[in-house]
């Protein structure tokens, strides 16, 4: 029973999402860290890192993770709009969390990014899986 449950959870799609989601997270954290070290505030740094990460994530999610077969302009545009809306929502959640943790609680901005990314990875997967590339 446990083996069947694990096989369902750890399917090809999930493994690919873990790999490419990990790369997307790494890109986001690196860009965010560079921005913070360059003197940008948490909101500006998170905005820049999110734009870069979203650009990478859409391509890899469409092609390799969820294997969206329809490459037509119409379908790709629809997927992109849904993807941007979903990622825009998670961006707002993450930015709010970062702002609260750093500005109100006085925590370290780079350490807080790691925490928020853990939450955002799960939310982004759910949005992509059930709303965008279904």
QUIFENVEN-V509789 format. One record per residue. N is the residue number from 1. RES is the residue in one letter. SS is DSSP state (H for helix, E for strand, C for the rest). PHI is phi in whole degrees, 0 to 359 (none if undefined). D_LAST is the distance of its C-alpha to the last C-alpha in Angstrom with 2 decimals. Layout:
# QUIFENVEN-V509789
n: {N & N}
res: {RES & RES}
ss: {SS & SS}
phi: {PHI & PHI}
d_last: {D_LAST & D_LAST}
This chain:
# QUIFENVEN-V509789
n: {1 & 2 & 3 & 4 & 5 & 6 & 7 & 8 & 9 & 10 & 11 & 12 & 13 & 14 & 15 & 16 & 17 & 18 & 19 & 20 & 21 & 22 & 23 & 24 & 25 & 26 & 27 & 28 & 29 & 30 & 31 & 32 & 33 & 34 & 35 & 36 & 37 & 38 & 39 & 40 & 41 & 42 & 43 & 44 & 45 & 46 & 47 & 48 & 49 & 50 & 51 & 52 & 53 & 54 & 55 & 56 & 57 & 58 & 59 & 60 & 61 & 62 & 63 & 64 & 65 & 66 & 67 & 68 & 69 & 70 & 71 & 72 & 73 & 74 & 75 & 76 & 77 & 78 & 79 & 80 & 81 & 82 & 83 & 84 & 85 & 86 & 87 & 88 & 89 & 90 & 91 & 92 & 93 & 94 & 95 & 96 & 97 & 98 & 99 & 100 & 101 & 102 & 103 & 104 & 105 & 106 & 107 & 108 & 109 & 110 & 111 & 112 & 113 & 114 & 115 & 116 & 117 & 118 & 119 & 120 & 121 & 122 & 123 & 124 & 125 & 126 & 127 & 128 & 129 & 130 & 131 & 132 & 133 & 134}
res: {X & X & X & X & X & X & X & X & X & X & X & X & X & X & X & X & X & X & X & X & X & X & X & X & X & X & X & X & X & X & X & X & X & X & X & X & X & X & X & X & X & X & X & X & X & X & X & X & X & X & X & X & X & X & X & X & X & X & X & X & X & X & X & X & X & X & X & X & X & X & X & X & X & X & X & X & X & X & X & X & X & X & X & X & X & X & X & X & X & X & X & X & X & X & X & X & X & X & X & X & X & X & X & X & X & X & X & X & X & X & X & X & X & X & X & X & X & X & X & X & X & X & X & X & X & X & X & X & X & X & X & X & X & X}
ss: {C & H & H & H & H & H & H & H & H & C & C & H & H & H & H & H & H & H & H & H & H & H & H & H & H & H & H & H & H & H & H & H & H & H & H & H & H & C & C & C & C & H & H & H & H & H & H & H & H & H & H & H & H & H & H & H & H & H & H & H & H & H & H & H & H & C & C & C & C & C & C & C & H & H & H & H & H & H & H & H & H & H & H & H & H & H & H & H & H & H & H & H & H & H & H & H & H & H & H & H & H & H & H & H & C & C & C & C & H & H & H & H & H & H & H & H & H & H & H & H & H & H & H & H & H & H & H & H & H & H & H & H & C & C}
phi: {none & 295 & 298 & 295 & 297 & 297 & 296 & 293 & 289 & 263 & 277 & 303 & 297 & 295 & 297 & 297 & 295 & 299 & 294 & 286 & 294 & 296 & 295 & 298 & 297 & 299 & 301 & 300 & 293 & 297 & 297 & 301 & 299 & 300 & 296 & 297 & 294 & 278 & 102 & 287 & 284 & 296 & 293 & 296 & 297 & 291 & 296 & 298 & 295 & 290 & 299 & 296 & 295 & 296 & 301 & 292 & 297 & 300 & 298 & 289 & 294 & 296 & 277 & 256 & 279 & 263 & 45 & 294 & 280 & 276 & 260 & 296 & 300 & 299 & 294 & 299 & 298 & 299 & 297 & 297 & 298 & 298 & 298 & 294 & 295 & 297 & 289 & 297 & 295 & 289 & 299 & 297 & 298 & 295 & 297 & 298 & 296 & 299 & 301 & 296 & 293 & 274 & 282 & 267 & 262 & 73 & 277 & 292 & 296 & 283 & 297 & 297 & 299 & 299 & 298 & 294 & 297 & 298 & 290 & 292 & 303 & 295 & 298 & 296 & 298 & 298 & 297 & 295 & 292 & 256 & 243 & 260 & 255 & 284}
d_last: {26.98 & 26.39 & 25.69 & 22.95 & 21.35 & 21.61 & 20.18 & 17.04 & 16.79 & 17.95 & 15.78 & 15.41 & 12.15 & 13.89 & 17.07 & 15.74 & 14.27 & 17.72 & 19.50 & 17.80 & 17.39 & 21.05 & 21.97 & 20.29 & 22.19 & 25.31 & 25.15 & 24.75 & 27.64 & 29.87 & 29.52 & 30.01 & 33.03 & 34.59 & 34.22 & 35.79 & 38.58 & 39.15 & 39.85 & 36.79 & 36.00 & 32.95 & 31.10 & 31.84 & 31.11 & 27.74 & 26.89 & 27.88 & 26.15 & 22.86 & 23.03 & 23.75 & 21.09 & 18.32 & 19.53 & 19.31 & 16.03 & 13.99 & 15.51 & 15.19 & 11.62 & 10.59 & 13.20 & 13.93 & 11.66 & 8.12 & 10.09 & 8.53 & 11.22 & 11.84 & 14.35 & 15.87 & 17.14 & 15.56 & 11.91 & 12.76 & 14.60 & 11.92 & 9.58 & 12.91 & 13.96 & 11.05 & 11.51 & 15.23 & 15.23 & 13.41 & 15.69 & 18.52 & 18.32 & 18.45 & 21.18 & 23.18 & 22.94 & 24.04 & 26.73 & 28.07 & 28.25 & 30.00 & 32.34 & 33.32 & 33.83 & 35.79 & 37.61 & 38.37 & 38.60 & 40.02 & 37.87 & 37.42 & 34.68 & 33.53 & 33.47 & 31.49 & 28.79 & 28.25 & 27.93 & 25.50 & 23.28 & 22.95 & 21.53 & 19.31 & 17.71 & 16.40 & 15.30 & 13.56 & 11.61 & 10.53 & 9.70 & 7.72 & 5.86 & 5.50 & 6.19 & 5.81 & 3.79 & 0.00}
